[in-house]
Amino acid sequence: MAIKITDECINCGACEPECPNNAIYDAGAAWRFSDGTNLKGMINFPTGEVMDAGEVQPAISDEVYYIVSDKCTECVGFHDEPQCAAVCPVDCCVDNEDVRETEEELLAKKAWLHVE
């Protein structure tokens, strides 16, 4: 599963630098799959979708920090626990019940994001 940031977020920014996948963005900030990953050029998703890793994606929230679930691995393969949740002073980094993934899927996502 991925992590999400609830609307209780106080926009302190403590979580953003902790994410090894660069999956956390400031409110209103656009994002790219290439941000903080090794993805370049045209990328293939398991669903068959193809996209340019550098293509600008619209912000998911314009009110609070947000996590791009397609880039979130819950820190699996990097740390023992999600670092955003570990540093959040108001406990607003929580499981995203809409995005459920196994440890194997999260490790595969990590490998895809950071392919060398």
N, C-alpha and C positions, 0 to 999 in steps of 0.2 A: 504494500500500500504506500501511498505517498503521504506527505504531511501537508497541512493547509494552515493558513494564518486566519484566525477569526477576526471579526470586527471589533474585538476588545483590544486589538493592537494599539499601542500608544506611539507607534512610529519612531521608536528609539533607535532602530537600525542595528541593534546588537547581533541579530541573526545573520544579516547579509554577509559579512566577511567570514562567517563560520562555515558556509556551505561549500563543500568541495566540488560541487557540480555547477556552481554559479546559477542555481535555480531560483534564487530569491532576489526580488527586484523591489525598488522603492515605488510607492504609490504613483501611478501615472507614467512610469517609465516603460518604454518599449523594450522588447527583448529579442534575442536571436538564439538559435540553437548553437551557434558558433561561440557565443559568449562563455569563456572559461572552460571550453571543451576542446577536443581535437577534431571536431567535425568541421569539414570544409567542403565547399562545392555542393554538388547534388547528393542528398542523403536519402536512403531508402528506409522506410518504416516497416515494421513487421506486417502492418495492414496492407502494404503494397503502395501506399502513398509515397510520392517522391517530392522533395522540396529542397530549395537552396538553403543550406545551413546559415548563410549570411542574410537571408531575407528578414526584414524587420517585421516583428509580430506586435500587434497592439497590446497595450497594458491590460492585464486581467482585472486590476482594481485601480481606481483613481483616488481611493480614500485611505487605504492602508497598504503596508508591504504585502507582497503576495509571492506564492511559490508556484512555479511552472511544474505541474505534476509530471509532464513528459521528461523533465530533467531531474526530478527528485528520486533518489535511491534510498532515502531514509538513512543515508550515510553508510549503508551496507557496503562492506569492502574497504571502508575508510576508518570507521570508528565503531565502538560498541553500542552507541545510541545516537539518535538524531541530534546533531549539535545545535540546531536552531532551538529545539525544545529545551536543551540543557542550559542555554544562556538566556532564554526569554524571561524577563523579570515579571511578566504578567501571565505566564502560562497560556499564551494564545496560539502556540504552535502545537497542533493536535493532529491525530490521525484523520486522514481524509477518507471518510466512509464510502465515498463514491469511486475511489481508486484503490482497488485491492490487488496486490501483487505478492507472489511468493518470494522467498529469499533467492531462489534460483533466477526468477525473472528480474529481481533487483540487481543481482550480480551481472546478468546479461546486459541490462541497461547501462550499468557502470562501464562494462567493457566496450559497449557501443559508443558511449559518450567520450571515452578516453582512449580509443583505439590509437595505436602508434604505428 
